Amino acid sequence: MAVRALVVQDRRRDGALVRMLSAAGDIEAGDQWGFDEVVDAIRLRKPDILVLAPGSEAEAIAAIENVMARQPVPILVIGNGSWSSAAMLSAGAVEMLPEAATAQDEGQLVDRVRVISQVKVIRHIRGRARSRPHPLTVPVIGIAASTGGPQALARLLGGLGGLGAPVLVVQHLHHDFTANFRDWMDRETTLTVQIATDGAALEVDHVYLAPPDLHMKVTAGPVGVLLTGMGDDGAAGLLRMRSAGARTIAQDEDSSAVYGMPREAERLGAAEQVLPLERIAGAVIRAVGAVALK
């Protein structure tokens, strides 16, 4: 079945986005030039995905918030590389692609539209006041996520205040948006969020984000969490963690935007527990206590 894509773009743009998507063969792309009528257009056309190409960051955020409040649908933003991707994702978009990268690689745009059209829209909560760091004396928490992960991760981190353990995060993300992503996550939690650096000593109540295209390795006794995402790359790692004695948790299907990696983890027996997103933070806190008492 063809993917129904609605492209809403600034009036100064040409129809290149619609042409690129329509050329894929399995995408039916229609355009809407005005942002004021976007909700009505969604109700009328019932798209699987909304592709926003606005003229400004403020226009994008206003459109996203309007859509997500009144007629939720997966949103992909095509924007300037200087815009805050964190602001877009926090408002409710699933992903943001730099306009320059889209122009250079049409296949990337088509692939992301196909994937994001399958995402179930999820909500996330705001963060709280910051806590103070403490020396590392407890196990390490590892979290992996892909498509739909930023929103799920924001909710999870928001529930981990006072965890008393360091948290390592691998989130598939375009390298242009790493700093904005860190800033967003830092606002969502009492934990201190930073980009990981090689050889750094871990501290409790700190979140360490893996740099783009890199993973992380530690030697402390871990707890592993696998969130929403497509593919199976995170499942094998979770299985190795469980085989080595780690406590492992995967997000369940109903609360996942894309039930790919968690499904594979369940199939492999990699997940000790499969839980809805709202219960994972509590399970992590209990697991930290159980491991620390060993």
C-alpha positions in Angstrom: 0.0 0.0 0.0 1.3 3.4 -0.9 2.4 5.9 1.8 0.2 9.0 1.8 2.4 12.1 2.4 1.1 15.6 2.9 3.8 18.2 2.1 3.2 21.6 3.7 5.8 24.2 2.7 6.6 27.9 2.6 5.1 29.6 -0.4 8.6 30.7 -1.6 9.6 27.1 -2.1 9.1 25.2 -5.4 7.5 21.7 -5.7 10.8 19.8 -5.5 9.8 17.9 -2.3 6.5 16.6 -3.9 8.4 15.6 -7.1 11.1 13.7 -5.1 8.6 11.8 -3.1 6.2 11.0 -5.9 9.1 9.7 -8.0 9.7 7.0 -5.4 6.7 5.1 -6.8 5.3 3.9 -3.4 4.6 7.4 -2.0 1.5 9.4 -2.9 2.5 13.0 -2.2 0.2 16.0 -2.2 1.1 19.6 -1.2 -0.6 22.3 0.9 1.0 25.8 0.6 -0.6 27.4 3.6 0.2 26.6 7.2 -3.0 28.1 8.6 -5.2 25.3 7.0 -2.9 22.4 7.7 -5.2 20.8 10.3 -8.1 20.9 7.9 -5.9 19.5 5.2 -5.0 16.5 7.4 -8.6 15.9 8.3 -9.6 15.9 4.6 -6.6 14.0 3.1 -5.9 11.6 6.1 -2.1 11.4 5.4 0.2 8.8 6.9 2.8 11.5 7.4 3.1 15.2 7.4 6.3 16.7 5.8 6.8 20.3 6.9 9.2 22.6 5.0 8.5 26.0 6.7 10.3 29.3 6.1 11.3 29.8 9.8 11.9 27.9 13.0 9.0 29.7 14.7 6.6 28.8 11.9 7.6 25.1 12.2 7.1 24.9 15.9 3.7 26.7 15.7 2.6 24.3 13.0 3.8 21.2 14.9 2.1 22.2 18.2 -1.1 23.0 16.3 -1.2 19.7 14.5 -0.2 17.6 17.6 -2.9 19.3 19.7 -5.7 19.0 17.2 -5.0 16.3 14.6 -1.9 14.2 15.6 0.1 12.6 12.7 3.8 11.7 12.4 5.7 14.8 11.4 9.0 15.1 9.5 10.5 18.6 9.4 12.8 19.7 6.6 14.6 22.7 8.0 17.7 24.9 8.2 20.7 23.3 9.9 20.9 26.1 12.4 17.4 25.5 13.7 16.9 23.6 17.0 16.0 20.1 16.3 15.3 19.6 20.0 12.6 22.3 19.8 11.0 20.5 16.9 11.0 17.1 18.6 9.9 18.6 21.9 6.9 20.2 20.1 6.0 16.8 18.7 7.8 16.1 15.5 9.3 12.7 15.0 12.4 13.8 13.2 14.1 16.8 11.5 16.4 16.6 8.5 18.7 19.4 7.4 17.5 20.9 4.1 21.0 20.7 2.6 21.3 17.0 3.4 17.9 16.4 1.8 18.9 18.2 -1.4 22.1 16.1 -1.6 20.6 12.8 -0.9 17.0 12.3 -2.2 17.1 8.6 -1.1 17.5 9.7 2.5 14.3 11.7 2.4 12.3 8.9 0.8 13.6 6.4 3.3 12.8 8.6 6.3 9.2 9.2 4.9 8.7 5.5 4.6 9.8 4.8 8.2 8.2 7.7 9.9 4.9 7.1 8.2 4.6 4.0 10.4 5.4 5.7 13.7 2.7 5.9 16.4 2.6 9.4 17.8 3.5 9.5 21.5 3.5 12.3 24.1 6.3 13.2 26.5 6.6 15.2 29.7 8.6 18.3 30.7 11.6 18.1 33.0 12.3 19.2 36.5 15.0 21.0 38.5 18.6 19.8 38.3 20.2 17.6 41.0 23.8 17.5 42.2 26.4 14.9 41.1 27.9 12.3 43.4 30.9 9.9 43.0 30.3 6.6 41.1 29.7 3.6 43.4 26.8 1.7 41.7 26.0 0.0 38.4 25.6 1.6 35.0 22.3 2.0 33.1 22.5 1.6 29.3 19.6 2.8 27.0 19.4 2.4 23.2 16.7 3.9 21.0 16.1 4.8 17.3 13.0 6.0 15.5 10.6 7.6 17.9 13.2 7.4 20.6 13.8 11.1 21.5 10.2 11.5 22.8 10.3 8.1 24.7 13.7 8.9 26.1 12.6 12.3 27.3 9.7 10.6 29.2 12.0 7.9 30.6 14.7 10.3 31.8 12.1 12.6 33.3 11.1 9.7 35.6 14.7 8.8 36.7 15.3 11.7 39.2 17.4 10.6 42.1 18.4 7.4 40.3 21.8 7.2 41.9 23.5 5.7 38.9 25.1 6.9 35.6 23.1 6.5 32.4 24.6 5.8 29.0 22.4 6.5 25.9 22.8 5.6 22.3 20.2 7.3 20.2 20.3 7.2 16.3 20.5 10.9 15.4 21.9 13.2 12.7 25.2 14.6 13.7 24.0 18.2 13.1 21.5 17.9 15.9 23.6 16.4 18.7 24.1 19.6 20.7 20.4 20.6 20.5 19.4 17.0 21.5 21.6 17.2 24.5 20.1 20.6 25.5 16.6 19.1 25.2 17.3 16.0 27.3 19.0 18.2 29.9 15.7 20.2 30.3 13.6 17.1 30.6 15.3 15.5 33.7 16.9 16.3 37.0 20.0 14.3 35.8 22.9 16.2 34.2 23.1 15.4 30.5 26.4 15.6 28.5 28.1 14.2 25.4 30.3 11.3 26.3 34.1 11.6 25.8 36.7 8.9 25.6 38.1 7.9 29.0 35.8 10.1 31.1 35.1 8.9 34.6 31.3 8.3 35.1 29.3 10.0 37.8 26.0 9.1 39.3 22.9 11.1 38.2 24.7 11.9 34.9 23.5 11.0 31.5 26.1 10.4 28.8 25.0 10.6 25.2 27.1 8.6 22.6 28.5 10.9 19.9 27.1 10.2 16.4 28.2 6.9 14.8 29.9 5.8 18.0 29.0 3.3 20.8 30.2 3.2 24.4 31.8 0.5 26.6 32.1 0.3 30.4 33.1 -2.4 32.8 30.7 -1.8 35.7 27.7 -4.1 36.4 24.9 -2.8 34.1 21.2 -2.5 33.6 20.1 -2.4 29.9 17.0 -0.8 28.4 15.9 -1.0 24.8 13.4 1.5 23.6 11.3 2.1 20.4 13.1 1.8 17.1 13.3 -0.1 13.8 15.7 -2.9 12.9 17.4 -5.3 15.2 20.8 -3.9 16.0 20.0 -3.0 19.7 18.6 -6.5 20.4 21.8 -8.4 20.0 23.6 -6.0 22.3 20.9 -6.4 25.0 21.2 -10.2 24.6 24.9 -10.0 25.3 24.2 -7.9 28.4 21.7 -10.4 29.8 24.1 -13.3 29.0 26.7 -11.5 31.0 24.4 -11.1 34.0 22.8 -7.7 33.4 19.2 -6.9 34.2 17.5 -6.1 30.9 14.2 -4.3 30.0 12.5 -3.7 26.6 9.7 -1.3 25.8 6.4 -3.0 24.9 4.6 -2.8 21.6 1.6 -0.7 22.7 3.8 2.2 23.9 6.5 1.9 21.1 6.4 4.3 18.2 8.1 1.5 16.1 8.2 -2.0 17.6 11.3 -3.3 15.8 14.3 -3.5 18.1 12.2 -4.3 21.2 10.3 -7.0 19.3 13.6 -8.6 18.3 14.8 -8.4 21.9 11.7 -10.2 23.1 12.1 -12.9 20.3 15.8 -13.5 21.3 15.0 -13.7 25.0 17.2 -10.7 25.5 14.7 -8.8 27.7 14.2 -10.0 31.2 11.1 -7.7 31.3 8.9 -6.2 28.6 7.1 -3.1 30.0 5.1 -0.1 28.9 7.1 3.1 28.8 5.5 4.6 31.9 6.7 1.6 34.0 10.3 1.5 32.8 11.7 4.2 35.0 10.4 2.5 38.1 11.8 -0.8 36.9 15.2 0.7 36.3 15.3 2.2 39.8 14.4 -1.1 41.4 17.0 -2.9 39.2 19.7 -0.5 40.3 18.8 -1.3 44.0 18.8 -5.1 43.3 22.2 -5.0 41.6 23.8 -2.8 44.2 22.7 -5.2 46.9 24.5 -8.2 45.3 
